[in-house]
Amino acid sequence: MEMEYSKNKKVNEQLVKMFEDEEERMKTVDLTLFLKKVFPNMTEEEGRIIWDILENKALTVNGKDIAGTFRYNAGCIASIVGNGTDYMDFYCSWVHSPKEKEFIKKIENAGGKITSI
């Protein structure tokens, strides 16, 4: 039996395509789980700061790259924040916050390493 993710056939096709690539699927799980661990009660403001940190950066944990495309990273953040947020809420934002250094330290303390790409 084929798994149905949504009643919308087009959304179903997009989700199936997205998860066909095992490596990309695992990155999604890894980034979401990692960010949930570091920022368990992520607010929308925190999500925007994290988005800004990850923009044009690579995030590795134990030598494994877990960050992806802009849309992918924003989607992971939106899934954690919830409250009806969508990847576009983060994808189209830019926030330079003094909290960035504090957030980067939290990511590093959890085993993450952020590098420019």
DSSP file (Angstrom, degrees, kcal/mol; ACC not computed):
  #  RESIDUE AA STRUCTURE BP1 BP2  ACC     N-H-->O    O-->H-N    N-H-->O    O-->H-N    TCO  KAPPA ALPHA  PHI   PSI    X-CA   Y-CA   Z-CA
    1    1 A M              0   0    0      0, 0.0     2,-0.3     0, 0.0     0, 0.0   0.000 360.0 360.0 360.0 130.8    0.0    0.0    0.0
    2    2 A E        -     0   0    0      1,-0.1     2,-0.2     2,-0.0     0, 0.0  -0.541 360.0-117.1 -75.5 134.8    1.4    3.4   -1.0
    3    3 A M        -     0   0    0     -2,-0.3     2,-0.6     1,-0.0    -1,-0.1  -0.515  22.6-148.2 -73.4 136.4    1.8    5.8    1.9
    4    4 A E        +     0   0    0     -2,-0.2     3,-0.1     1,-0.1    -1,-0.0  -0.928  20.6 175.0-108.7 116.8   -0.4    8.9    1.6
    5    5 A Y  S    S+     0   0    0     -2,-0.6     2,-0.3     1,-0.2    -1,-0.1   0.775  70.2   4.6 -87.1 -29.9    1.2   12.1    3.1
    6    6 A S        -     0   0    0      2,-0.1    -1,-0.2     1,-0.1     6,-0.1  -0.976  63.0-121.6-152.5 156.6   -1.5   14.5    2.0
    7    7 A K  S    S+     0   0    0     -2,-0.3     2,-0.7    -3,-0.1     3,-0.1   0.692  94.4  89.0 -73.9 -19.0   -4.9   14.5    0.3
    8    8 A N  S  > S-     0   0    0      1,-0.2     4,-2.4     2,-0.0     5,-0.2  -0.726  70.0-154.7 -84.1 115.6   -3.4   16.8   -2.2
    9    9 A K  H  > S+     0   0    0     -2,-0.7     4,-2.4     1,-0.2     5,-0.2   0.874  92.8  52.5 -60.2 -40.0   -1.9   14.7   -5.0
   10   10 A K  H  > S+     0   0    0      2,-0.2     4,-2.1     1,-0.2    -1,-0.2   0.916 110.1  48.0 -64.2 -42.7    0.7   17.3   -6.0
   11   11 A V  H  > S+     0   0    0      1,-0.2     4,-2.6     2,-0.2    -2,-0.2   0.918 110.5  53.3 -62.6 -43.1    1.9   17.7   -2.4
   12   12 A N  H  X S+     0   0    0     -4,-2.4     4,-2.6     1,-0.2    -2,-0.2   0.926 108.5  48.9 -55.9 -47.4    2.2   13.9   -2.2
   13   13 A E  H  X S+     0   0    0     -4,-2.4     4,-2.3     1,-0.2    -1,-0.2   0.890 111.5  49.6 -62.9 -40.1    4.3   13.7   -5.4
   14   14 A Q  H  X S+     0   0    0     -4,-2.1     4,-2.5     2,-0.2    -1,-0.2   0.912 112.1  47.9 -65.5 -42.2    6.6   16.4   -4.1
   15   15 A L  H  X S+     0   0    0     -4,-2.6     4,-2.0     2,-0.2    -2,-0.2   0.914 111.4  49.7 -65.5 -42.9    7.0   14.7   -0.7
   16   16 A V  H  X S+     0   0    0     -4,-2.6     4,-0.6     1,-0.2    -2,-0.2   0.934 113.1  47.1 -61.1 -45.4    7.7   11.3   -2.3
   17   17 A K  H >X S+     0   0    0     -4,-2.3     3,-1.0     1,-0.2     4,-0.6   0.913 110.3  53.1 -62.0 -43.0   10.3   12.9   -4.6
   18   18 A M  H 3< S+     0   0    0     -4,-2.5     3,-0.4     1,-0.2    -1,-0.2   0.869 113.7  42.1 -61.0 -37.6   11.9   14.7   -1.7
   19   19 A F  H 3< S+     0   0    0     -4,-2.0    -1,-0.2     1,-0.2    -2,-0.2   0.393  90.4  86.7 -95.0   3.8   12.3   11.5    0.4
   20   20 A E  H << S+     0   0    0     -3,-1.0     2,-0.9    -4,-0.6    -1,-0.2   0.871  76.2  73.8 -68.0 -35.4   13.5    9.3   -2.5
   21   21 A D  S  X S-     0   0    0     -4,-0.6     4,-2.5    -3,-0.4     5,-0.2  -0.705  72.9-159.1 -83.5 107.4   17.1   10.3   -1.9
   22   22 A E  H  > S+     0   0    0     -2,-0.9     4,-2.5     1,-0.2     5,-0.2   0.870  89.1  53.0 -55.1 -42.7   18.1    8.6    1.3
   23   23 A E  H  > S+     0   0    0      1,-0.2     4,-2.0     2,-0.2    -1,-0.2   0.929 111.1  45.4 -63.6 -44.5   20.9   10.9    2.0
   24   24 A E  H  > S+     0   0    0      2,-0.2     4,-2.1     1,-0.2    -1,-0.2   0.890 111.9  53.2 -65.5 -38.3   18.7   14.0    1.7
   25   25 A R  H  X S+     0   0    0     -4,-2.5     4,-2.0     1,-0.2    -2,-0.2   0.919 109.7  47.8 -61.9 -43.1   16.1   12.3    3.9
   26   26 A M  H  X S+     0   0    0     -4,-2.5     4,-3.0     1,-0.2    -1,-0.2   0.864 108.1  55.0 -68.4 -34.9   18.6   11.6    6.6
   27   27 A K  H  X S+     0   0    0     -4,-2.0     4,-3.2     2,-0.2     5,-0.3   0.927 106.7  51.9 -61.1 -43.2   19.9   15.2    6.5
   28   28 A T  H  X S+     0   0    0     -4,-2.1     4,-2.2     1,-0.2     5,-0.2   0.937 113.3  43.2 -58.6 -48.2   16.4   16.4    7.1
   29   29 A V  H  X S+     0   0    0     -4,-2.0     4,-2.7     1,-0.2     5,-0.3   0.930 115.7  49.4 -63.5 -45.2   15.9   14.2   10.1
   30   30 A D  H  X S+     0   0    0     -4,-3.0     4,-2.7     2,-0.2     5,-0.2   0.929 112.6  45.1 -63.0 -47.1   19.4   15.0   11.4
   31   31 A L  H  X S+     0   0    0     -4,-3.2     4,-2.7    35,-0.3     5,-0.2   0.934 115.7  47.0 -64.3 -45.4   19.1   18.8   11.1
   32   32 A T  H  X S+     0   0    0     -4,-2.2     4,-2.3    -5,-0.3    -2,-0.2   0.941 115.4  44.9 -62.1 -47.5   15.6   18.9   12.6
   33   33 A L  H  X S+     0   0    0     -4,-2.7     4,-2.0    -5,-0.2    -2,-0.2   0.904 114.0  50.0 -64.2 -40.9   16.6   16.6   15.5
   34   34 A F  H  X S+     0   0    0     -4,-2.7     4,-2.2    -5,-0.3     5,-0.2   0.947 113.0  45.1 -63.1 -48.4   19.9   18.5   16.1
   35   35 A L  H  X S+     0   0    0     -4,-2.7     4,-3.1     1,-0.2    -1,-0.2   0.873 111.5  53.1 -65.1 -36.1   18.2   21.9   16.2
   36   36 A K  H  < S+     0   0    0     -4,-2.3    -1,-0.2    -5,-0.2    -2,-0.2   0.877 109.6  49.9 -64.2 -36.6   15.4   20.5   18.5
   37   37 A K  H  < S+     0   0    0     -4,-2.0    -2,-0.2    -5,-0.2    -1,-0.2   0.915 118.1  37.7 -67.1 -43.0   18.0   19.2   20.9
   38   38 A V  H  < S+     0   0    0     -4,-2.2    -2,-0.2     1,-0.3    -1,-0.2   0.866 133.1  25.0 -78.2 -37.5   19.8   22.6   21.0
   39   39 A F  S >< S+     0   0    0     -4,-3.1     3,-1.2    -5,-0.2    -1,-0.3  -0.652  70.9 169.8-127.7  73.0   16.8   24.8   20.9
   40   40 A P  T 3  S+     0   0    0      0, 0.0    -1,-0.1     0, 0.0    -2,-0.1   0.774  80.3  34.9 -62.7 -29.2   13.9   22.7   22.3
   41   41 A N  T 3  S-     0   0    0      2,-0.0    -5,-0.1     0, 0.0    40,-0.0  -0.351  86.0-177.5-118.9  51.0   11.4   25.5   22.6
   42   42 A M    <   -     0   0    0     -3,-1.2     2,-0.2    -7,-0.1    -3,-0.0  -0.252   9.7-155.2 -59.5 126.8   12.4   27.5   19.5
   43   43 A T     >  -     0   0    0      1,-0.1     4,-2.4    -2,-0.0     5,-0.1  -0.464  31.5-104.4 -91.5 171.0   10.5   30.7   19.0
   44   44 A E  H  > S+     0   0    0      2,-0.2     4,-2.1     1,-0.2     5,-0.2   0.901 123.3  52.3 -63.3 -39.9    9.9   32.4   15.7
   45   45 A E  H  > S+     0   0    0      2,-0.2     4,-1.8     1,-0.2    -1,-0.2   0.928 110.7  47.2 -61.4 -44.8   12.5   35.1   16.6
   46   46 A E  H  > S+     0   0    0      1,-0.2     4,-2.7     2,-0.2    -2,-0.2   0.888 108.8  55.7 -64.0 -38.2   15.1   32.3   17.5
   47   47 A G  H  X S+     0   0    0     -4,-2.4     4,-2.6     1,-0.2    -1,-0.2   0.893 106.2  50.3 -60.3 -40.3   14.2   30.6   14.2
   48   48 A R  H  X S+     0   0    0     -4,-2.1     4,-2.2     2,-0.2    47,-0.4   0.882 110.6  49.5 -66.1 -38.1   15.1   33.7   12.3
   49   49 A I  H  X S+     0   0    0     -4,-1.8     4,-2.1     2,-0.2    -2,-0.2   0.925 112.2  47.6 -66.0 -43.7   18.4   34.0   14.2
   50   50 A I  H  X S+     0   0    0     -4,-2.7     4,-2.6     2,-0.2    -2,-0.2   0.908 109.9  53.3 -63.9 -41.6   19.2   30.4   13.4
   51   51 A W  H  X S+     0   0    0     -4,-2.6     4,-1.5     1,-0.2    -1,-0.2   0.932 109.0  49.4 -57.1 -45.5   18.3   30.9    9.8
   52   52 A D  H  < S+     0   0    0     -4,-2.2    -1,-0.2     1,-0.2    -2,-0.2   0.886 110.9  50.1 -62.3 -39.3   20.7   33.9    9.6
   53   53 A I  H  < S+     0   0    0     -4,-2.1    -1,-0.2     1,-0.2    -2,-0.2   0.910 114.2  43.8 -64.4 -42.5   23.4   31.8   11.2
   54   54 A L  H >< S+     0   0    0     -4,-2.6     3,-2.1    -5,-0.1    -1,-0.2   0.659  84.0 114.8 -80.8 -15.8   22.9   28.9    8.7
   55   55 A E  T 3< S-     0   0    0     -4,-1.5     3,-0.1     1,-0.3    14,-0.0  -0.376  96.9  -6.3 -61.6 124.8   22.6   31.1    5.6
   56   56 A N  T 3  S+     0   0    0      1,-0.2    61,-1.6    -2,-0.2     2,-0.3   0.780 116.4 111.7  59.3  30.8   25.6   30.4    3.3
   57   57 A K  E <   -A  116   0A   0     -3,-2.1     2,-0.4    59,-0.2    59,-0.2  -0.910  63.5-131.5-129.6 157.1   27.1   28.1    5.9
   58   58 A A  E     -A  115   0A   0     57,-3.6    57,-2.3    -2,-0.3     2,-0.5  -0.893  17.6-157.8-103.6 140.0   27.8   24.4    6.4
   59   59 A L  E     -A  114   0A   0     -2,-0.4     7,-3.0    55,-0.2     8,-1.1  -0.977  13.5-178.8-119.2 120.4   26.8   22.7    9.6
   60   60 A T  E     -AB 113  65A   0     53,-2.6    53,-2.3    -2,-0.5     2,-0.4  -0.924  13.0-166.7-118.8 145.8   28.5   19.5   10.5
   61   61 A V  E >  S-AB 112  64A   0      3,-2.3     3,-1.9    -2,-0.4    51,-0.2  -0.990  82.4 -13.1-129.8 122.2   28.0   17.3   13.5
   62   62 A N  T 3  S-     0   0    0     49,-1.0    -1,-0.1    -2,-0.4     3,-0.1   0.879 131.1 -54.0  52.0  41.0   30.6   14.7   14.2
   63   63 A G  T 3  S+     0   0    0      1,-0.2     2,-0.5    50,-0.0    -1,-0.3   0.453 112.9 120.3  78.1   1.2   32.0   15.3   10.7
   64   64 A K  E <   -B   61   0A   0     -3,-1.9    -3,-2.3     2,-0.0     2,-0.4  -0.876  64.2-129.0-104.0 125.2   28.7   14.7    9.0
   65   65 A D  E     +B   60   0A   0     -2,-0.5    -5,-0.2    -5,-0.2    -7,-0.0  -0.563  35.7 164.6 -70.1 122.4   27.2   17.6    7.0
   66   66 A I        +     0   0    0     -7,-3.0   -35,-0.3    -2,-0.4     2,-0.2   0.513  44.9  87.9-119.5  -7.3   23.6   18.0    8.1
   67   67 A A        +     0   0    0     -8,-1.1     2,-0.1     1,-0.1     3,-0.1  -0.584  52.8 173.2 -88.9 157.6   22.7   21.5    6.7
   68   68 A G        -     0   0    0      1,-0.4    -1,-0.1    -2,-0.2    -2,-0.1  -0.285  37.3 -20.6-134.4-142.2   21.2   21.7    3.2
   69   69 A T     >  -     0   0    0     -2,-0.1     4,-2.9     1,-0.1    -1,-0.4  -0.154  65.6-102.5 -70.0 167.8   19.7   24.2    0.8
   70   70 A F  H  > S+     0   0    0      1,-0.2     4,-2.6     2,-0.2     5,-0.2   0.936 124.0  46.4 -56.1 -47.7   18.1   27.5    1.9
   71   71 A R  H  > S+     0   0    0      1,-0.2     4,-2.4     2,-0.2    -1,-0.2   0.901 112.7  50.2 -64.2 -41.1   14.6   26.0    1.4
   72   72 A Y  H  > S+     0   0    0      2,-0.2     4,-2.2     1,-0.2    -2,-0.2   0.942 112.4  45.6 -62.3 -49.7   15.5   22.9    3.3
   73   73 A N  H  X S+     0   0    0     -4,-2.9     4,-2.2     1,-0.2    -2,-0.2   0.922 114.3  48.7 -61.2 -44.6   17.1   24.7    6.2
   74   74 A A  H  X S+     0   0    0     -4,-2.6     4,-2.6    -5,-0.3    -1,-0.2   0.877 109.9  52.7 -63.7 -37.5   14.1   27.1    6.4
   75   75 A G  H  X S+     0   0    0     -4,-2.4     4,-2.1     2,-0.2    -1,-0.2   0.890 108.4  49.8 -65.0 -40.1   11.7   24.2    6.3
   76   76 A C  H  X S+     0   0    0     -4,-2.2     4,-1.3     2,-0.2    -2,-0.2   0.923 112.1  47.9 -63.8 -43.5   13.4   22.4    9.1
   77   77 A I  H  X S+     0   0    0     -4,-2.2     4,-2.6     1,-0.2     3,-0.4   0.930 111.2  50.5 -62.9 -45.0   13.3   25.6   11.2
   78   78 A A  H  X S+     0   0    0     -4,-2.6     4,-2.7     1,-0.2     7,-0.3   0.874 106.5  55.5 -61.5 -37.3    9.6   26.1   10.4
   79   79 A S  H  < S+     0   0    0     -4,-2.1    -1,-0.2     1,-0.2    -2,-0.2   0.827 112.3  43.0 -66.8 -29.4    8.8   22.5   11.4
   80   80 A I  H  < S+     0   0    0     -4,-1.3    -2,-0.2    -3,-0.4    -1,-0.2   0.911 115.6  46.6 -80.1 -44.8   10.3   23.1   14.8
   81   81 A V  H  < S+     0   0    0     -4,-2.6    -2,-0.2     1,-0.2    -3,-0.2   0.912  84.3 169.8 -64.7 -42.7    8.8   26.6   15.4
   82   82 A G    ><  +     0   0    0     -4,-2.7     3,-2.2    -5,-0.2    -1,-0.2  -0.420  29.4 124.2  68.0-140.4    5.3   25.5   14.3
   83   83 A N  T 3  S-     0   0    0      1,-0.3    -1,-0.1    -2,-0.1    -2,-0.0   0.774 109.2 -59.3  53.8  30.2    2.5   27.9   15.0
   84   84 A G  T 3  S+     0   0    0      1,-0.2    -1,-0.3    -6,-0.1     2,-0.1   0.574  94.7 151.9  79.9   8.6    1.6   27.9   11.3
   85   85 A T    <   -     0   0    0     -3,-2.2     2,-0.3    -7,-0.3    -1,-0.2  -0.398  27.6-157.9 -73.4 153.9    5.0   29.1   10.1
   86   86 A D    >>  -     0   0    0     -2,-0.1     3,-1.7     1,-0.0     4,-0.6  -0.828  34.7-101.3-125.7 162.7    6.2   28.1    6.7
   87   87 A Y  H >> S+     0   0    0     -2,-0.3     4,-3.1     1,-0.3     3,-1.3   0.840 120.2  63.5 -55.5 -32.0    9.7   27.9    5.2
   88   88 A M  H 3> S+     0   0    0      1,-0.3     4,-1.6     2,-0.2    -1,-0.3   0.772  89.3  67.8 -65.6 -25.1    9.1   31.2    3.5
   89   89 A D  H <4 S+     0   0    0     -3,-1.7    -1,-0.3     1,-0.2    -2,-0.2   0.791 117.3  24.5 -63.1 -26.0    8.7   33.0    6.9
   90   90 A F  H X< S+     0   0    0     -3,-1.3     3,-2.0    -4,-0.6    -2,-0.2   0.778 115.1  63.2-104.6 -39.8   12.4   32.3    7.4
   91   91 A Y  H 3< S+     0   0    0     -4,-3.1    -3,-0.2     1,-0.3    -2,-0.2   0.823 109.7  42.6 -55.7 -35.1   13.7   32.0    3.8
   92   92 A C  T 3< S+     0   0    0     -4,-1.6     2,-0.3    -5,-0.2    -1,-0.3   0.156 101.1  92.8-100.4  17.5   12.7   35.6    3.1
   93   93 A S    <   -     0   0    0     -3,-2.0     2,-0.3     2,-0.0    -3,-0.1  -0.775  47.9-171.2-113.3 157.9   14.0   37.0    6.4
   94   94 A W        +     0   0    0     -2,-0.3     2,-0.4     2,-0.0   -45,-0.1  -0.928  11.9 168.0-145.8 120.7   17.3   38.6    7.5
   95   95 A V        -     0   0    0    -47,-0.4     2,-0.7    -2,-0.3   -43,-0.1  -0.994  18.7-163.7-134.3 125.7   18.0   39.3   11.1
   96   96 A H        +     0   0    0     -2,-0.4   -47,-0.1   -44,-0.0    -2,-0.0  -0.918  26.3 178.4-108.9 106.9   21.4   40.2   12.4
   97   97 A S    >   -     0   0    0     -2,-0.7     3,-1.7   -48,-0.1     4,-0.3  -0.819  42.3-132.7-113.5 146.2   21.1   39.7   16.1
   98   98 A P  T >  S+     0   0    0      0, 0.0     3,-0.5     0, 0.0     4,-0.5   0.674 106.3  70.6 -65.3 -14.6   23.6   40.1   18.9
   99   99 A K  T 3> S+     0   0    0      1,-0.2     4,-2.5     2,-0.1     5,-0.2   0.593  72.6  89.6 -76.5 -10.1   22.3   36.7   20.1
  100  100 A E  H <> S+     0   0    0     -3,-1.7     4,-2.9     1,-0.2     5,-0.2   0.902  85.4  49.9 -55.8 -44.5   24.1   35.0   17.1
  101  101 A K  H <> S+     0   0    0     -3,-0.5     4,-2.1    -4,-0.3    -1,-0.2   0.903 111.4  49.1 -61.9 -40.9   27.3   34.5   19.0
  102  102 A E  H  > S+     0   0    0     -4,-0.5     4,-1.9     2,-0.2    -1,-0.2   0.907 113.0  47.3 -63.2 -42.7   25.4   33.0   21.9
  103  103 A F  H  X S+     0   0    0     -4,-2.5     4,-2.3     2,-0.2    -2,-0.2   0.889 109.9  52.2 -68.0 -39.6   23.5   30.7   19.5
  104  104 A I  H  X S+     0   0    0     -4,-2.9     4,-2.6    -5,-0.2    -1,-0.2   0.907 108.2  52.2 -62.6 -40.3   26.6   29.6   17.7
  105  105 A K  H  X S+     0   0    0     -4,-2.1     4,-2.8    -5,-0.2    -2,-0.2   0.902 108.5  50.7 -61.8 -41.5   28.2   28.7   21.1
  106  106 A K  H  X S+     0   0    0     -4,-1.9     4,-1.2     2,-0.2    -2,-0.2   0.917 111.0  48.6 -61.5 -43.1   25.1   26.6   21.9
  107  107 A I  H  <>S+     0   0    0     -4,-2.3     5,-2.7     1,-0.2     3,-0.3   0.921 113.3  47.0 -62.8 -44.4   25.5   24.8   18.6
  108  108 A E  H ><5S+     0   0    0     -4,-2.6     3,-1.8     1,-0.2    -2,-0.2   0.892 108.3  54.9 -65.5 -40.3   29.2   24.2   19.2
  109  109 A N  H 3<5S+     0   0    0     -4,-2.8    -1,-0.2     1,-0.3    -2,-0.2   0.769 105.6  54.3 -63.7 -25.0   28.6   23.0   22.7
  110  110 A A  T 3<5S-     0   0    0     -4,-1.2    -1,-0.3    -3,-0.3    -2,-0.2   0.378 131.5 -93.2 -89.5   4.1   26.2   20.4   21.3
  111  111 A G  T < 5S+     0   0    0     -3,-1.8   -49,-1.0     1,-0.3    -3,-0.2   0.517  82.2 134.2 100.3   6.1   28.9   19.1   18.9
  112  112 A G  E   < -A   61   0A   0     -5,-2.7     2,-0.4   -51,-0.2    -1,-0.3  -0.561  36.9-160.7 -89.9 154.1   28.1   21.3   15.8
  113  113 A K  E     -A   60   0A   0    -53,-2.3   -53,-2.6    -2,-0.2     2,-0.5  -0.991   4.0-157.8-135.2 126.7   30.6   23.1   13.7
  114  114 A I  E     +A   59   0A   0     -2,-0.4     2,-0.3   -55,-0.2   -55,-0.2  -0.901  17.4 171.9-107.8 128.4   29.6   26.0   11.4
  115  115 A T  E     -A   58   0A   0    -57,-2.3   -57,-3.6    -2,-0.5     2,-0.1  -0.966  34.7-106.0-133.4 150.7   31.8   26.9    8.5
  116  116 A S  E      A   57   0A   0     -2,-0.3   -59,-0.2   -59,-0.2   -60,-0.1  -0.435 360.0 360.0 -70.9 148.0   31.4   29.3    5.6
  117  117 A I              0   0    0    -61,-1.6   -60,-0.1    -2,-0.1    -1,-0.1   0.372 360.0 360.0-115.8 360.0   30.8   27.7    2.2
